[in-house]
Amino acid sequence: MYAEKYDEVLSFHQRALTIRETFYPSNHPSIADSLENIAVCYIQKQERDTAHILFEQAFTIRKNYYHHDHIDIAKSLDKIALWVLNEENYDTIFDYQQRAISICQKYYQSNRYYIAYILHGMSHVLSRQGKLTESINMYQRVLAIVKQLHSSNYMDIVNLLSVIGTIRCTEEMYDEALEIYYQARMLLEKYHPSCGAHIASVLIDIGNALRCQNKHNEALAISNEALRILEKYYSPDHIEIVLVLHQIGHISIGQEKFDDALVFYQRALIIQQNSLSAEHINIANTLNHIAYALKNKNEFNKAIEFYQNALIIQRKSIPLCHSDIILTLEYIGDVFKYQNKYEQSIDYYRQALDIQEEMCPLNQQKIALNLNIIGDILCKQGDYDRALDFHQRALRINEDIYPTDHPQIASNFILIGSARNGQGKYNEALDSQKRALAIREKTYPSDNVIIAHTFTHIGETLFYQENYEQALDFYQRAMIIYEKYYPTDHIHSCINLDSIGYTLARLNRYDEALKCHLQALAIEEKYISSTNTILKAKTLNYIGAVLYEQDKLTEALSYFQQALTIREEDHGINYTSTVTILSNISNIFLEQQDYDSAFDFQQRALNILETYLPSDLEIIISKYTALGNIRYLQGKYDESIHLYQQVLTLYETDLSKQHIGITHCLRIIGNNLNKLEKYEEACKYYEKELAILEEIYPSDHIQITSTLNSIIPVLYNLKNFDRCLDMLQHELAIHEKISPVNYIDVATCLTNIGHVLIALNKYDEAIQFELRSIAVREEYLPNSHAVIIDSLMMLGYFQIGQRNYAEAINHYSRAVILLKKLNPLNCRLLLECLEAIARSWHRQQLYGNTIEHLEQCLMICETSLSDDHSSIDVILSFLSLVHRELSQFESSLTYEMKRYLIREKYLSPGENDLARNLEKIGDCYADLGELQIAMNYYKRALVIDKESESTTIVGLMNLEDKIEQLSIQLNN
């Protein structure tokens, strides 16, 4: 009966009831028959409440007319179960059916046909409850009865085989399903070859099983065969062809030929619109199929429009609690989820859930399913706490419905594991996933694809735990199953290869990682339709990441850009992934010091986030931070400060003021201000950071020291030495508490305190701290030779300032010993130490020791620093001075002459330094009594001085006085 004929049929059954009421008493079974016929009409009209009343009236008549175990009472019970009760109220339906079957089995064992009929209904209820094993077992009982009853009529056997095959498909046991369908086809073709419609129906079932195995070409061939049969059996525009048109559309979807799918769905829609009423429920189903194809074409607005049209029909044609309405709401929610419009998505799923909880409370399976879907969306939003709550509510429902080892319980554990991963509670996530694995290993064969999926989830959690070796093992175990279960071109093979690849990359096994990703890419490019670009974009991004780690920046950039092109052609559906790729490209330009390009790509990433994912605050903050860092590296400190100020505003507006990110932001702003030499402002930001950290952590927490390290140099630059010293002592107290791991920090801190004390003119205290620093390094950090040498030299410097020359010589001498032993090629540092020792001996007027060390200096200069004219000049000058002080004028003259010969080579003739050199040579000759020679050198010096702009008047007058004095002596 079609919708337009329900009323006509109903009027005939009502006329029949009127006639029967005339001839029979009101409690006669024939009256009950008419009431049931009328009830069926109301069922078809979706007026279930009226139908229920009529069925109950019929049942009451029979119960009062017959004995309580009469066969007609069993039939009434079964009719109420199948026709009236809400299809979601499975337990009550099953109860009616069990009451009916108990009557039949107890009193009417000979009526095996009706027993089989009721068992068939009970099997159907069990399958709808998800109790597939029980359902299969009961269908097998029905099949055994039917085979005995119909040894020559195989049509009922075929129908039962088709139902059993469908359940096997639900269990994803497609090979078993196909074997059953092929039996049904063989029986039809052998015993009922003229039943083209039935043969086509079985072919459709076969095509569906092949489609589920991703054998799309075989499925399409079988389905086209079914279509040809039906077109011949009926006509090309007959309503019975719609089912196979849908099937071919589904196969085209699997092949990602979405335009082809639309052609078949639209043909089905035209047939339905010409054959059915405008508000027929089947039209809504076809509209949903069209919407699904449009969704896959990324035509989301059109898809939602078709779903909404389907929903309008459904709300007029079927009860609000009907599963089709709930499904359409879920489909709309799914489109919004695919667009990352999570709030709108949750709204539709909540509408579906509200209907289920209010009007179908007994269908706890569907409620649990929707709770899990909402939980999954919340996970995608990053709202892991609420997600976990929804998943746990679903688990409690499933645990009440199913046994503890049911696959649905396992699926719930997997979802809970995902939420726990999002919370960073990896051990709890792993526990949930292993519980799921234990259940599934009891339920499925060890090489079942469901086991592989579970391995993948466990591998993911181990990856998050940075337990990469174990993660790799689980991914590889999953791969073995996928390679056996799926064809080489299956999407799961690509996904798992990528999982193995990025795990190998974390193990620094980059060549192996690259091989896996390239293998995945080859599969995607060869076998997977060009319309499935999301997976390819992911793989390209992974390849780029591996090449980036291998410092193959140009190649990495090429792959990232290919991935970006795909994402942008997809109209940015997955905005998060697009942002990731843009950031990766920015990082490459950053490595190449192309800061403007790096900034541009990070800015594009930020624009997407602020436009499409404004609630994803953490990622938005990370982009502002990256932009601020680029400007900092460019030396554009004001721009960097502006960007970090925006980060600070986001943190202080939307997150706790004690959030650790705020402290980082304050630190960087302070660093920028420090670079701009705005020390007072920088200090304020560092102080704010310190105040927050001291609220978050104990005062002696190691995290405090990093802030102290930032603020101390600024205080030093501000000459706020007392405050600087307080902070250094605070830092030292922290480091000393957590030693021995931080001995290097203790030593550094001691040295820094020494520097501040020097600035405060507290030399004695400074020396003591530097001595403590050296002692720490020598005892605990013997390999820090360079720092020990620096400290010894610094101590020597302090001691010279204190005129403790003996101590200075001791420290510098220790530095010389270490240098000669550990770093003999560092001639410049060795020269500095020896010269300092020489000057210390000189200040004690111990000239022999002075000359000894100066000659060592000269040897170093002449052998290893021959190009360093200034160093040689300084040593020769010093030697000349010492020998002159000892009245060793010839030696002094020798060194001055060497100086002049060297200076003459690298100074221009008119340099003032040459004049001074000539003057000193003249002094030596004057001391030796060679007055005329001395006069000649003085005059040469005078000529240069008079031409030189850098000559001072005092210097010129002194030189002229010397010439005048010599002239007097020579004339006398």
Sequence and secondary structure as in RCSB ss.txt:
>XXXX:A:sequence
MYAEKYDEVLSFHQRALTIRETFYPSNHPSIADSLENIAVCYIQKQERDTAHILFEQAFTIRKNYYHHDHIDIAK
SLDKIALWVLNEENYDTIFDYQQRAISICQKYYQSNRYYIAYILHGMSHVLSRQGKLTESINMYQRVLAIVKQLH
SSNYMDIVNLLSVIGTIRCTEEMYDEALEIYYQARMLLEKYHPSCGAHIASVLIDIGNALRCQNKHNEALAISNE
ALRILEKYYSPDHIEIVLVLHQIGHISIGQEKFDDALVFYQRALIIQQNSLSAEHINIANTLNHIAYALKNKNEF
NKAIEFYQNALIIQRKSIPLCHSDIILTLEYIGDVFKYQNKYEQSIDYYRQALDIQEEMCPLNQQKIALNLNIIG
DILCKQGDYDRALDFHQRALRINEDIYPTDHPQIASNFILIGSARNGQGKYNEALDSQKRALAIREKTYPSDNVI
IAHTFTHIGETLFYQENYEQALDFYQRAMIIYEKYYPTDHIHSCINLDSIGYTLARLNRYDEALKCHLQALAIEE
KYISSTNTILKAKTLNYIGAVLYEQDKLTEALSYFQQALTIREEDHGINYTSTVTILSNISNIFLEQQDYDSAFD
FQQRALNILETYLPSDLEIIISKYTALGNIRYLQGKYDESIHLYQQVLTLYETDLSKQHIGITHCLRIIGNNLNK
LEKYEEACKYYEKELAILEEIYPSDHIQITSTLNSIIPVLYNLKNFDRCLDMLQHELAIHEKISPVNYIDVATCL
TNIGHVLIALNKYDEAIQFELRSIAVREEYLPNSHAVIIDSLMMLGYFQIGQRNYAEAINHYSRAVILLKKLNPL
NCRLLLECLEAIARSWHRQQLYGNTIEHLEQCLMICETSLSDDHSSIDVILSFLSLVHRELSQFESSLTYEMKRY
LIREKYLSPGENDLARNLEKIGDCYADLGELQIAMNYYKRALVIDKESESTTIVGLMNLEDKIEQLSIQLNN
>XXXX:A:secstr
  GGGHHHHHHHHHHHHHHHHHHS TT HHHHHHHHHHHHHHHHTT HHHHHHHHHHHHHHHHHHS TT HHHHH
HHHHIIIIIS TT HHHHHHHHHHHHHHHHHH TT HHHHHHHHHHHHHHHHHTT HHHHHHHHHHHHHHHHHH 
SS  HHHHHHHHHHHHHHHHTT HHHHHHHHHHHHHHHHHH TT HHHHHHHHHHHHHHHHHTT HHHHHHHHHH
HHHHHHHHS TT GGGHHHHHHHHHHHHHTT HHHHHHHHHHHHHHHHHHS TT HHHHHHHHHHHHHHHHTT H
HHHHHHHHHHHHHHHHHS TT HHHHHHHHHHHHHHHHTT HHHHHHHHHHHHHHHHHH TT HHHHHHHHHHHH
HHHHHHT HHHHHHHHHHHHHHHHHHS TT HHHHHHHHHHHHHHHHHT HHHHHHHHHHHHHHHHHHS TT HH
HHHHHHHHHHHHHHTT HHHHHHHHHHHHHHHHHHS TT HHHHHHHHHHHHHHHHTT HHHHHHHHHHHHHHHH
HTS TT HHHHHHHHHHHHHHHHHTT HHHHHHHHHHHHHHHHHTTTSSHHHHHHHHHHHHHHHHHTT HHHHHH
HHHHHHHHHHHH TT HHHHHHHHHHHHHHHHHTT HHHHHHHHHHHHHHHHHHS TT HHHHHHHHHHHHHHHH
TT HHHHHHHHHHHHHHHHHHS TT HHHHHHHHHHHHHHHHTT HHHHHHHHHHHHHHHHHHTTTTHHHHHHHH
HHHHHHHHHTT HHHHHHHHHHHHHHHHHH TT HHHHHHHHHHHHHHHHHTT HHHHHHHHHHHHHHHHHH TT
 HHHHHHHHHHHHHHHHHTT HHHHHHHHHHHHHHHHHH TT HHHHHHHHHHHHHHHHHTT HHHHHHHHHHHH
HHHHHHS TT HHHHHHHHHHHHHHHHTT HHHHHHHHHHHHHHHHH TT  HHHHHHHHHHHHHHHHHHH 
